[in-house]
């Protein structure tokens, strides 16, 4: 990747990275988190091209998101402790939005790898047309659970009925994503700003990647078909910021 000569250059640029598109509520935790990840990479003498690749593919944002979500899941007084989620519920896996869930390149690759061996089998769409193909249509369990992206890991609900209502396209109280999801997306936005002029930081549709894998598309064809336009990440970050304000 051209345009960056050293890790020191990257650190300097990251300290001044534009926060355009990152709402104030997400800006303060996201910038130091991204800087800390880069500084750790430098301390471990990671080659510059490897650091840039991990940033571009979303590995840095994902690592930050997973670090943030761990205490949220463990909090005995937090939303996770009140979760009504149970195996086979699966209404959270109805991907009814236009983009079908925003994920990074590393997450898209993992999902395709996990689902490609299931090519030709019945999938979640046999249960409900807009269900994630990752679902087993009989048990409604996720067959790509270990590879599931942050959007899936962070979703929690204290009201199963609300999930079913939301799956039908109507907003309802009691379900949503943990704060780590918003941080992860904000870091991804900052990463895009940081790498502007060096490389593009793409995002992808979760549902389209899953469909492509189950339907037998190659990884590259599925990535091409599922790649978002630049505005998708902006709009998703704005949606998460609006949720935080509420």
MARBA-3410 file (N, C-alpha, C, O; in Angstrom, 1 decimal):
246
0.8,-1.2,0.0,0.0,0.0,0.0,0.9,1.2,0.0,1.8,1.4,0.8 ~ 0.7,2.1,-0.9,1.5,3.3,-1.1,1.0,4.5,-0.3,-0.2,4.5,0.1 ~ 1.9,5.4,0.0,1.5,6.7,0.6,1.8,6.7,2.1,1.6,7.8,2.7 ~ 2.4,5.7,2.7,2.8,5.7,4.1,4.2,5.0,4.1,4.3,3.9,3.7 ~ 5.1,5.7,4.7,6.5,5.3,4.6,7.0,4.5,5.8,7.8,3.6,5.7
6.4,4.8,7.0,6.8,4.1,8.2,5.7,4.1,9.2,4.7,4.7,9.1 ~ 5.9,3.2,10.3,5.0,3.2,11.4,4.9,4.5,12.1,3.9,4.9,12.6 ~ 6.0,5.2,12.2,6.0,6.5,12.8,5.1,7.5,12.1,4.4,8.2,12.7 ~ 5.2,7.4,10.8,4.3,8.2,10.0,2.8,7.9,10.3,2.0,8.8,10.4 ~ 2.5,6.6,10.4,1.2,6.2,10.7,0.7,6.7,12.0,-0.4,7.2,12.2
1.6,6.6,13.0,1.2,7.1,14.4,1.0,8.6,14.4,0.0,9.0,15.0 ~ 1.8,9.3,13.7,1.6,10.7,13.6,0.3,11.1,12.9,-0.4,12.0,13.4 ~ 0.0,10.4,11.8,-1.3,10.7,11.1,-2.5,10.3,12.0,-3.5,10.9,11.9 ~ -2.3,9.1,12.7,-3.5,8.7,13.5,-3.8,9.6,14.6,-5.0,9.8,15.0 ~ -2.8,10.3,15.2,-3.0,11.2,16.3,-3.8,12.5,15.8,-4.4,13.2,16.6
-3.8,12.7,14.5,-4.4,13.9,13.9,-5.6,13.5,13.0,-6.1,14.4,12.3 ~ -6.0,12.2,13.0,-6.9,11.7,12.0,-8.2,12.5,12.1,-8.7,12.9,13.2 ~ -8.8,12.8,11.0,-10.1,13.5,10.9,-11.2,12.7,11.5,-11.2,11.5,11.3 ~ -12.1,13.4,12.3,-13.2,12.7,12.9,-14.5,12.9,12.1,-15.6,12.7,12.6 ~ -14.3,13.3,10.8,-15.5,13.6,10.0,-16.4,12.3,9.9,-15.9,11.2,9.7
-17.6,12.5,10.1,-18.6,11.4,10.1,-18.7,10.6,11.4,-19.6,9.8,11.5 ~ -17.9,10.9,12.4,-18.0,10.3,13.7,-18.7,11.2,14.7,-18.1,12.2,15.0 ~ -19.9,10.9,15.1,-20.6,11.8,16.0,-19.9,12.0,17.3,-19.1,11.1,17.7 ~ -20.1,13.1,18.0,-19.4,13.4,19.2,-19.5,12.3,20.3,-18.5,12.1,21.0 ~ -20.6,11.7,20.4,-20.8,10.7,21.4,-19.9,9.5,21.2,-19.6,8.7,22.2
-19.4,9.3,20.0,-18.6,8.1,19.7,-17.1,8.5,19.5,-16.2,7.7,19.5 ~ -16.9,9.8,19.3,-15.5,10.3,19.0,-14.5,10.1,20.1,-13.4,9.5,19.8 ~ -14.9,10.4,21.3,-13.9,10.4,22.4,-13.4,9.0,22.7,-12.2,8.8,22.9 ~ -14.3,7.9,22.8,-13.7,6.6,23.0,-13.1,6.0,21.8,-12.2,5.1,21.9 ~ -13.5,6.4,20.6,-13.0,5.7,19.4,-11.6,6.1,19.0,-10.7,5.3,18.7
-11.2,7.4,19.1,-9.9,7.8,18.7,-8.8,7.2,19.6,-7.9,6.6,19.1 ~ -8.9,7.3,20.9,-7.8,6.7,21.7,-7.8,5.1,21.6,-6.7,4.6,21.7 ~ -8.9,4.5,21.3,-8.9,3.1,21.1,-8.1,2.7,19.8,-7.3,1.8,19.8 ~ -8.3,3.5,18.8,-7.6,3.2,17.5,-6.1,3.5,17.7,-5.3,2.7,17.3 ~ -5.8,4.6,18.4,-4.4,4.9,18.7,-3.7,3.8,19.5,-2.6,3.5,19.2
-4.4,3.3,20.5,-3.8,2.3,21.3,-3.6,1.0,20.5,-2.5,0.4,20.7 ~ -4.5,0.7,19.6,-4.3,-0.5,18.8,-3.0,-0.3,17.9,-2.2,-1.2,17.8 ~ -2.9,0.8,17.3,-1.7,1.1,16.4,-0.4,1.1,17.3,0.6,0.5,16.8 ~ -0.5,1.7,18.4,0.7,1.7,19.3,1.2,0.3,19.7,2.3,0.0,19.8 ~ 0.2,-0.5,20.0,0.5,-1.9,20.3,1.1,-2.7,19.2,2.1,-3.4,19.4
0.6,-2.4,18.0,1.2,-3.0,16.8,2.7,-2.6,16.6,3.5,-3.4,16.2 ~ 2.9,-1.3,16.9,4.3,-0.8,16.8,5.2,-1.4,17.8,6.3,-1.8,17.5 ~ 4.7,-1.6,19.0,5.5,-2.2,20.1,5.8,-3.6,19.8,6.9,-4.1,20.2 ~ 5.0,-4.3,19.0,5.2,-5.7,18.6,6.0,-5.8,17.3,6.1,-6.9,16.8 ~ 6.5,-4.6,16.8,7.3,-4.6,15.6,6.5,-5.2,14.4,7.2,-5.9,13.6
5.2,-5.0,14.3,4.5,-5.5,13.2,4.9,-4.7,11.9,4.9,-3.5,12.0 ~ 5.1,-5.4,10.8,5.5,-4.7,9.6,4.4,-3.7,9.2,3.2,-4.0,9.4 ~ 4.8,-2.6,8.6,3.9,-1.5,8.2,2.8,-2.1,7.3,1.6,-1.8,7.5 ~ 3.1,-2.9,6.3,2.1,-3.4,5.4,1.1,-4.3,6.1,-0.1,-4.3,5.7 ~ 1.6,-5.0,7.1,0.6,-5.9,7.8,-0.3,-5.0,8.7,-1.5,-5.3,8.8
0.2,-3.9,9.3,-0.6,-3.0,10.1,-1.7,-2.4,9.2,-2.9,-2.4,9.6 ~ -1.3,-1.9,8.0,-2.2,-1.3,7.1,-3.3,-2.3,6.6,-4.5,-2.0,6.5 ~ -2.9,-3.5,6.4,-3.8,-4.6,5.9,-4.8,-4.8,7.0,-6.0,-4.9,6.7 ~ -4.4,-5.0,8.3,-5.3,-5.3,9.4,-6.3,-4.1,9.6,-7.4,-4.3,10.0 ~ -5.8,-2.9,9.4,-6.7,-1.8,9.5,-7.7,-1.8,8.4,-8.9,-1.6,8.7
-7.3,-2.0,7.2,-8.2,-2.0,6.0,-9.2,-3.1,6.1,-10.4,-2.8,5.8 ~ -8.8,-4.3,6.5,-9.7,-5.4,6.5,-10.7,-5.4,7.7,-11.6,-6.2,7.8 ~ -10.5,-4.5,8.6,-11.4,-4.4,9.8,-10.9,-5.2,11.0,-11.7,-5.2,12.0 ~ -9.7,-5.8,10.9,-9.3,-6.6,12.1,-9.0,-5.7,13.3,-9.3,-6.1,14.4 ~ -8.5,-4.5,13.1,-8.3,-3.6,14.2,-9.6,-3.2,14.9,-9.8,-3.3,16.1
-10.6,-2.8,14.1,-11.9,-2.4,14.6,-12.6,-3.6,15.3,-13.2,-3.4,16.4 ~ -12.5,-4.7,14.8,-13.1,-5.9,15.4,-12.4,-6.2,16.7,-13.1,-6.5,17.7 ~ -11.1,-6.1,16.8,-10.3,-6.4,18.0,-10.8,-5.4,19.1,-11.0,-5.8,20.3 ~ -10.9,-4.2,18.7,-11.3,-3.1,19.7,-12.8,-3.4,20.1,-13.1,-3.3,21.3 ~ -13.6,-3.8,19.2,-15.0,-4.1,19.6,-15.1,-5.3,20.5,-15.9,-5.3,21.4
-14.3,-6.3,20.2,-14.4,-7.5,21.1,-13.9,-7.2,22.5,-14.4,-7.8,23.5 ~ -12.8,-6.4,22.6,-12.3,-6.0,23.9,-13.4,-5.2,24.6,-13.5,-5.4,25.9 ~ -14.1,-4.4,23.9,-15.1,-3.5,24.6,-16.3,-4.3,25.0,-17.0,-4.0,26.0 ~ -16.7,-5.4,24.2,-17.9,-6.1,24.5,-17.7,-7.1,25.7,-18.7,-7.4,26.3 ~ -16.5,-7.5,25.9,-16.3,-8.5,27.0,-16.9,-8.1,28.4,-17.6,-8.8,29.0
-16.5,-6.9,28.8,-17.1,-6.5,30.1,-18.6,-6.2,30.1,-19.3,-6.3,31.0 ~ -19.1,-5.8,28.9,-20.5,-5.5,28.7,-21.3,-6.8,28.9,-22.4,-6.9,29.4 ~ -20.7,-7.9,28.3,-21.4,-9.2,28.4,-21.3,-9.8,29.9,-22.2,-10.5,30.3 ~ -20.2,-9.4,30.6,-20.0,-9.9,31.9,-20.7,-9.1,33.0,-20.8,-9.6,34.2 ~ -21.2,-7.9,32.7,-21.7,-7.0,33.7,-23.0,-7.6,34.3,-24.0,-7.8,33.6
-23.0,-7.9,35.6,-24.2,-8.6,36.2,-25.4,-7.7,36.3,-26.5,-8.1,36.5 ~ -25.2,-6.4,36.0,-26.3,-5.4,36.0,-26.6,-4.8,34.7,-27.4,-3.9,34.5 ~ -25.9,-5.4,33.6,-26.0,-4.8,32.3,-27.1,-5.5,31.5,-27.8,-6.4,32.0 ~ -27.3,-5.0,30.2,-28.3,-5.6,29.4,-28.2,-7.1,29.1,-29.1,-7.8,29.0 ~ -26.9,-7.6,29.0,-26.7,-9.0,28.7,-27.2,-9.9,29.8,-27.7,-11.0,29.6
-27.2,-9.4,31.1,-27.7,-10.2,32.2,-29.2,-10.3,32.2,-29.8,-11.2,32.8 ~ -29.8,-9.4,31.5,-31.3,-9.4,31.4,-31.8,-10.0,30.1,-33.0,-9.9,29.8 ~ -30.9,-10.5,29.3,-31.2,-11.0,28.0,-32.2,-12.2,28.0,-32.1,-13.1,28.9 ~ -33.2,-12.1,27.1,-34.2,-13.2,27.0,-33.8,-14.1,25.8,-34.5,-15.0,25.5 ~ -32.6,-13.9,25.3,-32.2,-14.7,24.1,-32.0,-16.1,24.5,-31.5,-16.5,25.6
-32.4,-17.0,23.5,-32.3,-18.5,23.8,-32.1,-19.2,22.4,-32.5,-18.6,21.4 ~ -31.4,-20.3,22.4,-31.2,-21.1,21.2,-32.5,-21.3,20.4,-33.5,-21.8,21.0 ~ -32.5,-21.0,19.1,-33.6,-21.3,18.3,-34.6,-20.1,18.2,-35.5,-20.2,17.4 ~ -34.4,-19.1,19.0,-35.3,-17.9,18.9,-35.2,-17.3,17.5,-36.2,-17.3,16.8 ~ -34.0,-16.8,17.2,-33.6,-16.5,15.8,-34.3,-15.3,15.1,-34.0,-15.0,14.0
-35.3,-14.6,15.8,-35.9,-13.5,15.1,-34.9,-12.3,14.9,-35.1,-11.5,14.0 ~ -33.8,-12.3,15.7,-32.8,-11.3,15.5,-32.0,-11.6,14.2,-31.2,-10.8,13.7 ~ -32.2,-12.8,13.6,-31.5,-13.2,12.4,-32.3,-13.0,11.1,-32.0,-13.5,10.0 ~ -33.4,-12.2,11.3,-34.2,-11.8,10.1,-33.5,-10.5,9.6,-33.7,-9.5,10.2 ~ -32.9,-10.6,8.4,-32.1,-9.5,7.9,-32.9,-8.6,7.0,-32.8,-8.8,5.8
-33.7,-7.8,7.6,-34.7,-7.1,6.7,-34.3,-5.7,6.2,-34.9,-5.1,5.4 ~ -33.1,-5.2,6.7,-32.6,-3.9,6.2,-32.1,-4.0,4.8,-31.9,-5.1,4.3 ~ -32.0,-2.8,4.2,-31.5,-2.8,2.8,-30.2,-3.4,2.6,-29.9,-4.0,1.6 ~ -29.3,-3.2,3.6,-27.9,-3.7,3.5,-27.7,-5.1,4.1,-26.7,-5.7,3.9 ~ -28.7,-5.5,4.9,-28.6,-6.8,5.5,-27.5,-7.0,6.6,-27.1,-8.1,6.8
-27.1,-5.9,7.2,-26.1,-5.9,8.2,-24.8,-5.5,7.7,-24.3,-6.1,6.7 ~ -24.1,-4.6,8.4,-22.8,-4.0,8.0,-21.7,-4.8,8.6,-21.6,-4.9,9.9 ~ -20.8,-5.4,7.8,-19.7,-6.1,8.3,-18.4,-5.7,7.6,-18.5,-5.1,6.5 ~ -17.2,-6.1,8.1,-16.0,-5.7,7.6,-15.5,-6.8,6.6,-16.1,-7.9,6.5 ~ -14.4,-6.6,5.9,-13.9,-7.6,5.0,-13.4,-8.9,5.7,-13.7,-10.0,5.3
-12.8,-8.7,6.9,-12.3,-10.0,7.6,-13.5,-10.8,8.1,-13.5,-12.0,8.0 ~ -14.6,-10.1,8.5,-15.8,-10.8,8.9,-16.5,-11.5,7.7,-17.0,-12.6,7.8 ~ -16.5,-10.8,6.6,-17.1,-11.3,5.4,-16.4,-12.6,4.9,-17.0,-13.6,4.5 ~ -15.0,-12.5,5.0,-14.2,-13.7,4.6,-14.5,-14.9,5.5,-14.6,-16.0,5.1 ~ -14.6,-14.6,6.8,-14.8,-15.7,7.7,-16.2,-16.3,7.5,-16.3,-17.5,7.6
-17.2,-15.5,7.3,-18.5,-16.0,7.1,-18.6,-16.9,5.9,-19.2,-17.9,5.9 ~ -18.0,-16.4,4.8,-18.0,-17.2,3.6,-17.3,-18.5,3.8,-17.8,-19.6,3.3 ~ -16.2,-18.5,4.5,-15.4,-19.8,4.7,-16.2,-20.7,5.6,-16.2,-21.9,5.3 ~ -17.0,-20.2,6.5,-17.8,-21.1,7.4,-19.0,-21.7,6.7,-19.4,-22.8,7.0 ~ -19.5,-20.9,5.7,-20.8,-21.3,5.1,-20.6,-22.1,3.8,-21.5,-22.8,3.3
-19.5,-21.8,3.1,-19.3,-22.5,1.8,-19.4,-24.0,1.8,-19.9,-24.5,0.9 ~ -19.0,-24.7,2.9,-19.2,-26.2,2.9,-20.7,-26.6,2.9,-21.0,-27.7,2.7 ~ -21.6,-25.6,3.2,-23.0,-25.9,3.2,-23.7,-25.7,1.9,-25.0,-25.7,1.9 ~ -22.9,-25.4,0.9,-23.5,-25.1,-0.4,-24.6,-26.1,-0.8,-24.4,-27.4,-0.7 ~ -25.7,-25.6,-1.3,-26.8,-26.5,-1.8,-27.8,-27.0,-0.7,-28.8,-27.5,-1.0
-27.4,-26.8,0.6,-28.3,-27.3,1.6,-29.4,-26.3,1.9,-29.3,-25.1,1.6 ~ -30.5,-26.8,2.5,-31.5,-25.9,2.9,-31.0,-25.0,4.0,-30.2,-25.4,4.8 ~ -31.4,-23.7,4.0,-30.8,-22.7,5.0,-32.0,-22.0,5.6,-33.2,-22.3,5.4 ~ -31.6,-20.9,6.3,-32.6,-20.1,7.1,-33.7,-19.6,6.2,-34.8,-19.3,6.7 ~ -33.5,-19.4,4.9,-34.5,-18.9,4.0,-35.7,-19.8,3.9,-36.8,-19.4,3.4
-35.5,-21.1,4.2,-36.6,-22.1,4.1,-37.5,-21.9,5.3,-38.7,-22.4,5.3 ~ -37.0,-21.2,6.4,-37.9,-20.9,7.5,-38.6,-19.6,7.3,-39.8,-19.5,7.4 ~ -37.8,-18.6,6.8,-38.4,-17.3,6.5,-37.6,-16.7,5.4,-36.3,-16.7,5.5 ~ -38.2,-16.1,4.4,-37.5,-15.6,3.2,-36.3,-14.7,3.5,-35.3,-14.7,2.8 ~ -36.4,-13.8,4.5,-35.4,-12.9,4.8,-34.5,-13.3,6.0,-33.7,-12.5,6.5
-34.6,-14.5,6.4,-33.7,-15.0,7.4,-32.3,-15.2,6.9,-32.1,-15.4,5.7 ~ -31.4,-15.1,7.8,-29.9,-15.3,7.5,-29.7,-16.7,7.0,-30.2,-17.6,7.7 ~ -29.1,-16.9,5.9,-28.8,-18.3,5.4,-27.9,-19.1,6.4,-27.8,-20.3,6.2 ~ -27.3,-18.4,7.3,-26.5,-19.1,8.3,-27.3,-20.1,9.2,-26.8,-21.0,9.7 ~ -28.6,-19.8,9.3,-29.5,-20.6,10.2,-29.8,-22.0,9.6,-30.0,-22.2,8.4
-29.8,-22.9,10.5,-30.3,-24.3,10.2,-31.9,-24.1,10.2,-32.4,-23.6,11.2 ~ -32.6,-24.4,9.1,-34.0,-24.1,9.0,-34.9,-24.9,10.0,-36.0,-24.5,10.3 ~ -34.3,-26.0,10.5,-35.1,-26.8,11.5,-34.9,-26.4,12.9,-35.8,-26.1,13.7 ~ -33.6,-26.3,13.3,-33.3,-25.9,14.7,-33.2,-24.4,14.9,-33.3,-23.9,16.0 ~ -33.0,-23.7,13.8,-32.8,-22.2,13.8,-31.6,-21.8,14.6,-31.6,-20.7,15.2
-30.6,-22.7,14.7,-29.3,-22.4,15.3,-28.4,-21.9,14.2,-28.5,-22.3,13.0 ~ -27.5,-21.0,14.6,-26.5,-20.5,13.6,-25.4,-21.5,13.3,-24.8,-22.0,14.2 ~ -25.2,-21.8,12.0,-24.2,-22.7,11.6,-22.8,-22.1,11.3,-21.9,-22.7,10.9 ~ -22.8,-20.8,11.6,-21.5,-20.1,11.5,-21.3,-19.3,12.8,-20.7,-18.2,12.7 ~ -21.7,-19.9,13.9,-21.7,-19.1,15.2,-20.3,-18.6,15.5,-20.2,-17.5,16.0
-19.3,-19.4,15.4,-17.9,-19.0,15.8,-17.4,-17.9,14.9,-16.5,-17.1,15.3 ~ -17.9,-17.8,13.7,-17.5,-16.8,12.7,-18.4,-15.6,12.7,-18.2,-14.7,11.9 ~ -19.4,-15.6,13.5,-20.4,-14.5,13.5,-19.7,-13.1,13.7,-18.8,-13.0,14.5 ~ -20.2,-12.1,13.0,-19.6,-10.8,13.1,-20.1,-10.0,14.3,-20.9,-10.5,15.1 ~ -19.5,-8.8,14.6,-19.8,-8.0,15.7,-21.3,-7.7,15.8,-21.9,-7.6,16.9
-21.9,-7.4,14.7,-23.3,-7.1,14.7,-24.2,-8.2,15.3,-25.2,-7.9,16.0 ~ -23.8,-9.4,15.2,-24.5,-10.5,15.8,-24.1,-10.7,17.2,-24.9,-11.0,18.1 ~ -22.8,-10.6,17.5,-22.3,-10.8,18.9,-22.8,-9.7,19.8,-23.0,-10.0,21.0 ~ -23.1,-8.5,19.3,-23.5,-7.4,20.2,-25.0,-7.3,20.4,-25.5,-6.5,21.2 ~ -25.8,-8.1,19.6,-27.3,-8.0,19.7,-27.8,-8.6,20.9,-27.5,-9.8,21.2
-28.6,-7.9,21.7,-29.3,-8.4,22.9,-30.7,-8.0,22.9,-31.1,-7.0,22.4 ~ -31.5,-8.8,23.6,-32.9,-8.5,23.8,-33.4,-9.0,25.1,-33.1,-10.0,25.6 ~ -34.2,-8.1,25.8,-34.9,-8.5,27.0,-36.3,-8.9,26.7,-37.1,-9.1,27.7 ~ -36.7,-8.9,25.5,-38.1,-9.1,25.1,-38.2,-9.8,23.8,-38.0,-9.2,22.7 ~ -38.4,-11.1,23.8,-38.5,-11.9,22.6,-39.6,-11.5,21.7,-39.4,-11.5,20.4
-40.7,-11.0,22.2,-41.8,-10.5,21.4,-41.4,-9.3,20.6,-41.8,-9.1,19.5 ~ -40.6,-8.5,21.2,-40.1,-7.3,20.5,-39.2,-7.7,19.3,-39.3,-7.0,18.3 ~ -38.4,-8.7,19.4,-37.6,-9.2,18.3,-38.5,-9.6,17.1,-38.2,-9.3,16.0 ~ -39.6,-10.3,17.4,-40.4,-10.7,16.4,-41.1,-9.5,15.7,-41.3,-9.5,14.5 ~ -41.5,-8.5,16.5,-42.1,-7.3,15.9,-41.0,-6.6,15.0,-41.3,-6.2,13.9
-39.8,-6.5,15.5,-38.7,-5.8,14.7,-38.4,-6.6,13.5,-38.2,-6.0,12.4 ~ -38.5,-7.9,13.5,-38.2,-8.7,12.4,-39.3,-8.5,11.3,-39.0,-8.6,10.1 ~ -40.4,-8.0,11.7,-41.5,-7.7,10.7,-41.4,-6.3,10.2,-42.2,-5.9,9.3 ~ -40.4,-5.6,10.6,-40.2,-4.2,10.1,-40.7,-3.1,10.9,-40.7,-1.9,10.5 ~ -41.2,-3.4,12.2,-41.7,-2.3,13.0,-40.8,-2.1,14.2,-40.5,-3.1,14.9
-40.4,-0.9,14.6,-39.6,-0.7,15.7,-40.3,-1.1,17.0,-41.5,-1.0,17.1 ~ -39.5,-1.6,18.0,-40.1,-2.0,19.3,-39.0,-1.8,20.3,-37.8,-2.0,20.1 ~ -39.4,-1.6,21.6,-38.5,-1.5,22.7,-38.1,-2.8,23.2,-38.9,-3.8,23.2 ~ -36.9,-2.9,23.8,-36.5,-4.1,24.4,-35.4,-4.9,23.7,-34.9,-5.9,24.3 ~ -35.0,-4.5,22.5,-34.0,-5.2,21.8,-33.0,-4.2,21.1,-33.5,-3.1,20.7
-31.8,-4.6,20.9,-30.8,-3.7,20.3,-29.4,-4.2,20.5,-29.2,-5.3,21.0 ~ -28.4,-3.4,20.0,-27.0,-3.8,20.1,-26.4,-3.1,21.3,-26.8,-2.0,21.7 ~ -25.4,-3.8,21.9,-24.6,-3.3,23.0,-23.7,-2.1,22.5,-23.5,-2.0,21.3 ~ -23.2,-1.3,23.4,-22.4,-0.1,23.0,-21.2,-0.5,22.2,-20.7,0.4,21.5 ~ -20.6,-1.7,22.4,-19.4,-2.1,21.7,-19.6,-2.0,20.2,-18.6,-1.8,19.5
-20.8,-2.2,19.7,-21.1,-2.2,18.3,-20.9,-0.8,17.7,-20.3,-0.6,16.7 ~ -21.3,0.2,18.4,-21.2,1.6,18.0,-19.7,2.0,18.0,-19.2,2.7,17.1 ~ -19.0,1.6,19.0,-17.5,1.8,19.1,-16.8,1.2,17.9,-15.9,1.8,17.3 ~ -17.1,0.0,17.7,-16.5,-0.8,16.6,-16.7,0.0,15.2,-15.8,0.1,14.4 ~ -17.9,0.4,15.0,-18.2,1.2,13.8,-17.5,2.5,13.7,-17.1,2.9,12.7
-17.5,3.2,14.9,-16.8,4.5,14.9,-15.3,4.3,14.6,-14.7,5.1,13.9 ~ -14.7,3.3,15.2,-13.3,3.0,14.9,-13.1,2.7,13.4,-12.1,3.1,12.8 ~ -14.0,2.0,12.8,-13.9,1.7,11.4,-14.0,3.0,10.6,-13.3,3.1,9.6 ~ -14.9,3.9,11.0,-15.0,5.2,10.3,-13.7,6.0,10.4,-13.2,6.5,9.4 ~ -13.1,6.0,11.6,-11.8,6.7,11.8,-10.7,6.0,10.9,-9.8,6.7,10.4
-10.7,4.7,10.9,-9.8,4.0,10.0,-9.9,4.4,8.6,-8.9,4.5,7.9 ~ -11.1,4.5,8.1,-11.3,4.9,6.7,-10.8,6.3,6.5,-10.1,6.6,5.5 ~ -11.0,7.2,7.5,-10.4,8.5,7.3,-8.9,8.5,7.4,-8.2,9.2,6.6 ~ -8.3,7.6,8.2,-6.9,7.5,8.4,-6.2,7.0,7.1,-5.2,7.5,6.7 ~ -6.9,6.1,6.4,-6.3,5.5,5.2,-6.7,6.1,3.9,-6.4,5.6,2.8
-7.4,7.2,4.0,-7.8,7.9,2.8,-6.6,8.3,2.0,-5.7,8.9,2.5 ~ -6.7,8.0,0.7,-5.5,8.2,-0.2,-4.5,7.1,-0.2,-3.6,7.1,-1.0 ~ -4.7,6.2,0.7,-3.8,5.0,0.7,-4.5,3.8,0.3,-4.0,3.0,-0.6 ~ -5.6,3.5,0.8,-6.4,2.3,0.4,-7.8,2.5,0.9,-8.1,3.3,1.9 ~ -8.8,1.9,0.3,-10.2,2.0,0.7,-10.5,1.0,1.8,-10.0,-0.1,1.7
-11.3,1.4,2.8,-11.7,0.5,3.8,-13.2,0.1,3.5,-14.1,0.9,3.7 ~ -13.3,-1.1,3.0,-14.7,-1.5,2.5,-15.6,-2.1,3.6,-15.0,-2.6,4.6 ~ -16.9,-2.0,3.4,-17.8,-2.8,4.3,-18.7,-3.6,3.3,-18.8,-3.3,2.1 ~ -19.4,-4.6,3.9,-20.1,-5.6,3.1,-21.5,-5.9,3.8,-21.7,-5.6,5.0 ~ -22.4,-6.4,3.0,-23.7,-6.8,3.5,-23.6,-8.2,4.0,-23.2,-9.2,3.3
-23.9,-8.4,5.3,-23.9,-9.7,5.9,-24.8,-10.7,5.1,-24.4,-11.8,4.8 ~ -26.0,-10.3,4.8,-26.9,-11.2,4.2,-26.4,-11.6,2.8,-26.6,-12.8,2.4 ~ -25.9,-10.7,2.1,-25.4,-11.0,0.7,-24.2,-11.9,0.7,-24.1,-12.8,-0.2 ~ -23.3,-11.8,1.7,-22.2,-12.7,1.8,-22.7,-14.1,2.1,-22.3,-15.1,1.5 ~ -23.6,-14.2,3.0,-24.2,-15.5,3.4,-24.9,-16.2,2.3,-24.8,-17.4,2.0
-25.7,-15.4,1.6,-26.4,-15.9,0.4,-25.4,-16.5,-0.6,-25.6,-17.5,-1.2 ~ -24.4,-15.7,-0.9,-23.4,-16.1,-1.9,-22.7,-17.3,-1.6,-22.5,-18.2,-2.4 ~ -22.3,-17.5,-0.3,-21.6,-18.7,0.2,-22.5,-19.9,0.0,-22.1,-21.0,-0.5 ~ -23.8,-19.8,0.5,-24.7,-21.0,0.4,-25.0,-21.3,-1.0,-25.3,-22.5,-1.3 ~ -25.1,-20.3,-1.9,-25.5,-20.5,-3.3,-24.3,-20.9,-4.2,-24.5,-21.1,-5.4
-23.1,-21.1,-3.6,-22.0,-21.6,-4.3,-21.1,-20.5,-5.0,-20.3,-20.9,-5.9 ~ -21.3,-19.3,-4.7,-20.4,-18.2,-5.3,-19.0,-18.3,-4.7,-18.8,-18.7,-3.5 ~ -18.0,-18.0,-5.5,-16.7,-18.0,-5.0,-16.6,-16.8,-4.0,-17.4,-15.9,-4.0 ~ -15.5,-16.9,-3.2,-15.3,-15.8,-2.2,-15.2,-14.4,-2.9,-15.9,-13.5,-2.5 ~ -14.4,-14.3,-4.0,-14.2,-13.1,-4.7,-15.5,-12.6,-5.3,-15.8,-11.4,-5.3
-16.3,-13.5,-5.9,-17.6,-13.1,-6.5,-18.6,-12.6,-5.4,-19.3,-11.6,-5.6 ~ -18.6,-13.3,-4.3,-19.5,-12.9,-3.2,-19.1,-11.5,-2.6,-19.9,-10.7,-2.3 ~ -17.8,-11.3,-2.5,-17.3,-10.0,-1.9,-17.7,-8.9,-2.9,-18.1,-7.8,-2.5 ~ -17.5,-9.1,-4.2,-17.8,-8.1,-5.2,-19.3,-7.8,-5.1,-19.7,-6.6,-5.1 ~ -20.2,-8.8,-5.0,-21.6,-8.6,-5.0,-22.1,-7.9,-3.7,-23.1,-7.2,-3.7
-21.4,-8.2,-2.6,-21.8,-7.7,-1.3,-21.2,-6.4,-0.9,-21.6,-5.8,0.1 ~ -20.3,-5.9,-1.6,-19.5,-4.7,-1.2,-20.5,-3.5,-1.2,-21.3,-3.3,-2.1 ~ -20.4,-2.7,-0.1,-21.2,-1.5,0.1,-20.7,-0.3,-0.7,-19.5,-0.3,-1.0 ~ -21.5,0.6,-1.0,-21.1,1.9,-1.4,-20.6,2.7,-0.2,-20.8,2.3,0.9 ~ -19.8,3.8,-0.4,-19.2,4.5,0.7,-20.2,5.0,1.7,-19.8,5.2,2.9
-21.4,5.4,1.3,-22.3,6.0,2.2,-22.9,5.0,3.2,-23.4,5.4,4.3 ~ -22.8,3.7,3.0,-23.4,2.7,3.9,-22.8,2.8,5.3,-23.6,2.8,6.3 ~ -21.5,3.0,5.4,-20.9,3.1,6.7,-21.3,4.4,7.4,-21.6,4.4,8.6 ~ -21.3,5.5,6.7,-21.8,6.8,7.3,-23.2,6.6,7.8,-23.4,7.1,9.0 ~ -24.1,6.0,7.1,-25.4,5.9,7.5,-25.6,5.0,8.7,-26.4,5.2,9.6
-24.8,3.9,8.8,-24.9,3.0,9.9,-24.3,3.6,11.2,-24.9,3.4,12.2 ~ -23.2,4.4,11.0,-22.7,5.1,12.2,-23.7,6.1,12.7,-23.9,6.2,13.9 ~ -24.4,6.8,11.8,-25.4,7.8,12.2,-26.6,7.1,12.9,-27.1,7.6,13.9 ~ -26.9,5.9,12.4,-28.0,5.2,13.1,-27.6,4.8,14.5,-28.4,4.9,15.4 ~ -26.4,4.3,14.7,-26.0,3.9,16.0,-25.9,5.1,17.0,-26.2,5.0,18.1
-25.4,6.3,16.4,-25.4,7.5,17.2,-26.8,7.9,17.7,-26.9,8.4,18.8 ~ -27.8,7.8,16.8,-29.1,8.1,17.1,-29.7,7.3,18.2,-30.4,7.7,19.1 ~ -29.3,6.0,18.2,-29.7,5.1,19.3,-29.1,5.5,20.6,-29.8,5.5,21.7 ~ -27.8,5.9,20.6,-27.2,6.3,21.8,-27.9,7.5,22.4,-28.0,7.6,23.6 ~ -28.3,8.5,21.6,-28.9,9.7,22.0,-30.2,9.4,22.7,-30.6,10.1,23.7
-30.9,8.3,22.3,-32.2,8.0,22.9,-32.0,7.4,24.3,-33.0,7.0,24.9
END
